[in-house]
Amino acid sequence: MSADKIKVSICLGSSCFARGSQKNLEIMQAYFAEKHLDDKIDFAGHLCEEVCKQGPTLKIGDKVYYGVTATNLHAILDDNFKDL
């Protein structure tokens, strides 16, 4: 990973998965491809963040987002990546 890439991770643990992280993953992959961000981010899935009741979770840089849904995900992505 390049030092200047933004680290992005999505929880794919069973609780977050059951609450919609699979759909979030699909949305994020499409968003990153559409915006040609592959060379600017380091995107990975991971297992449990230990905050299952607050999931699905998404981490962008040092900021963690809780309760991420298909409804609020585009706004989160735009807030973080619209200027890249």
Stockholm file with secondary structure:
# STOCKHOLM 1.0

chainA/1-84         MSADKIKVSICLGSSCFARGSQKNLEIMQAYFAEKHLDDKIDFAGHLCEEVCKQGPTLKIGDKVYYGVTATNLHAILDDNFKDL
#=GR chainA/1-84 SS CCTTSEEEEEECSHHHIIIIIHHHHHHHHHHHHHTTCTTTEEEEEESCCSCGGGCSCEEETTEEECSCCHHHHHHHHHHHHTTC
#=GC SS_cons        CCTTSEEEEEECSHHHIIIIIHHHHHHHHHHHHHTTCTTTEEEEEESCCSCGGGCSCEEETTEEECSCCHHHHHHHHHHHHTTC
//
